[in-house]
Amino acid sequence: MTTTSNGTDPGRTLAVVSAGLSQPSSTRLLADRLADATVRDLEDRGHTVRVETVELRDLAHAVVDAMLTRFPAGDLAGALEAVTGADGVIAVTPVFTTSYSGLFKSFWDVVDPDALTGMPVLLGATGGTARHSLALEYAMRPLFTYLRADVVPTSVFAATDDWAASADDPGAGLPRRISRAGRELAARVAERPGEGPADPFAATPSFTELLGGS
């Protein structure tokens, strides 16, 4: 977990889900850069930001168990709570055989199907060649549309060659896409109420009110 603060409220929470399988992982690297871009923009807007990072490779066995038992436990339960309780989500996967990884899909299969309704989500993916970049649009975006998430317009794909470009290179498309996507997510997250979960008993009249008192 990474926490950044500029001393100004209201705070916001980002959940970063990385489905990278190796260590070090280009998928995690992209996830971290997308998170950094989003945090910078949110801090510029006057918000403190807490970042919760979920590494799916560490939860692989628990995800399979949850699919079999329908009961997430331990660290997986905490990860699901972090994701569904966040103000915004960054979801990044490697692309295998033209689609997201099986581990990535399995994780979202154990998330409550209503938990992401209206949730701002930024999508990212990594792969060996730019030929896989359309997987963001024909595979990942429909998945989160089905979950009724609020997916930002810019999704970010990073091929192997993209990492060689310098951020100062005017032809470096990856840093620009990361910055643009981070701004878009930050704008959506900043619009959300920062008061935490709604109190289910907030509208319940007090005992005094029931007796007709003021």
N, C-alpha and C positions, 0 to 999 in steps of 0.2 A: 504494500500500500504506500502511495506517495501522497503527501499533503503539502499544498502550497497555500500561502496566505498573504494577503496584503492589508489585513486588518479592517476590511470593509464588509458589511453584511448586505444582502443575504448571501449565504454560502450555497454552493452547488456541488453535486456529486456526479462524477463520471465513472461509469463501469467500462473497463477495457477488456474485451474477450479476445484472447489470442489462441489460435488453434495450431500454432507451429509445433512441429514434432521433433525438431533437432535443437541442439544447444551448442553454439548460438544459433538463433533463428532469424531469418530475414523477415518472417511474418511478425515476430515480436518487435523487431526493429521498426517496421512500418507502423505497427500499433502504437509504439511509444512516440514516434514522430507525429502521428495524427493527434495523440493526446496532448503533446507539448503545444502544438499549434492551437488546439481548442482552448487549453488553459491560458495561453497568452492572451487570446482575444477576450476570454471571460474576465480575466484580471483587468484588462484595459477597460472593461465595462463596469468595474468596481465590485466584482464578486470574488470571494474566497472560493477555492476549488479543492476538493478532495478527490483523489483518483484511486479507484479500487481496480487492481489488475487481476484477471482470472486467467491462469495458464491451464488450458484444457489438457495438456499432456500429463499434468500431475493428477488429473481427475478422471483419467480414461477408464480405469476399472470401476470407479464409483458410478460413472455415467452408464456403463453397461449394466451394473447391478440395478440401478434405478429404472432402466428400461424393462428389466425382468420383473422387478418387484413393485414398480410404480411408487417407490418410497425413497426419495433422496435422503441420504444421511451424511453426518460428519461434515467434512470440508465442502462437499458438493452442496449440501443444504445452505451453508454459509455463502457459497458463490452464487447460488440462485437468489438468495435474499439480497445480496449486493447488487445484482443485475436488475432485478425487478423493483428495487427500492431506489434506484438511481434517478437522476434528472436527465441523463442522456447516456447512450451506449455507443461505444465504438467496437465493431465486430470485424475481425480480420482472420482470413483463412488462407492456407495455401490452396492452389488449384491443382487437382489431380484428374487426369482424363476428362478435361473440359468442365469440371464442376467443383464445388466446395468439397472439403474432405468429409469422410464419413463421421469422424469424431465431432467436427463442427456441427453437422446436421443432427447427430444424436444428442448433443447438448441442448439444442433448441427444441428437440422433441420432448425433453423432460421438463421444459419450462411451461408453466401454466399458459394455455393458449390465449387467455385474456389479459395476461400480466403486462404485455407490451403495448396495449391499446393506447395510441397517442404518444408513445415514447419516441423522442427524437433519436434517430439512429444514423450513424455514419458507417458506411461499408468500405472495407478494404480487402485486397487480395494480393497474393504474390505468386509468381510462377517463373519458369525458365525462359519463356518467350512471350512477347506481346500478343501473340496469336490467341492466348487464353484470356485476354482482357475482357472480352464480351461476356465471360461467365458472370461478371458482376451484374449485368443487366438481364440475362436470360435465366440465371439460376438464383443468385443471391437476392436481388431486389424482389422477385415474386415471392420468395420465402417470407420476407419481412412484411410485404404487402398483405400476405395471407394472415399474418399475426397482427395486422392493423397498426403497425408501427408508423411513425412519421419519418420516413427515410429522406435524408437531405438529397438535393439534386446531384451533387458531385460525389461520385465514388472514385476510389483511388486504387489503381492497379500498379504494382511495381514488378517489372521484369528484371532479370539479372543485370542487364546492361544499364538499367536506370540508376543503379547505385553508384556507377562510376562517374556520373556527372556531378560537377561541383555546383553548389547552391548559387555561386556567383556567375555561372555560365548562363548567358541569355537564352541558350537553347535547352536549358535544363527544365524539362516539363514536370518532373516529379516534385521538386520543391514547390513549384507554383500550385500544382494540384493539391498538395498537402495543405498549403496555406489557405487556399480557397475553400477546401472542404472543412477545415477547422473553423473558419469564419462562419460558414453556413450552420454548422452544428452549434457553435457558441450562440448564434442569434436565436436558434430554436430553444436552446436550454435556458437562455436568459429570459425568455418570455414565460417560462413556467413559474407557477407560484413557488416560492421558496420556504413555505411554512411546514413542510413535512406532510406525512399522511394525514388525511382528514379524520377528525374525531367522529366515529360512528354514532356517538351519543350527544353530539353538539346540539342537535335540534330538540333533544328531550327536555321538556319543561322541568323546572326545579320543583321541590316539594312545596315551597312557598307559593309558586305560581299556581300549582294545582289547587291550593287552598284559597286562591283568589287574592293573594297578597300582591303588593307592588314589587 
